């Protein structure tokens, strides 16, 4: 019980405070149970610090105090969970999953309809034309032919 309260309340000092409150209400078992449930369910609200320290390769951010010079310090207070925000996050995630499933179904249908025929981009068509011209010329390909086709591919693909 002590470890559970200590972990959830953030240390021995909070445990002592919770223990003294429980001793005061020791006669009422229901109130004691409600008190323990309240204490266990509450997150630690102790302020935490973020330190910006000078490191060998530049600034370093850490939660422990700096060994060298301290450049800055911030208090990082944990935020309480907002049930409305959590509910909205779940709605957004469900919406994204539905959208992904819908896209996967339409992509699958499009693939089945298109079959093996694929539309080539203009750049890819020029590259294939160059490859055919080079194959037709064979070993007798000259600089003018190479320059012509390389320039055409460059113009279309840029």
Protein Blocks (a to p, Z undefined) as FASTA:
>chain_A
ZZmmmmmnopaklmmmmmmmmmmmmmpmklmmmmmmmmmmpccfbdcdddddddfkbccd
dfbdcfbdcfbdcddddddddfklmmmmmmmmmmmmmmmmmmmmmmmmmmmmnmmbdcdd
fklmmmmmmmmmmmmnmmmlcfklmmmmmmmmmmmmZZ
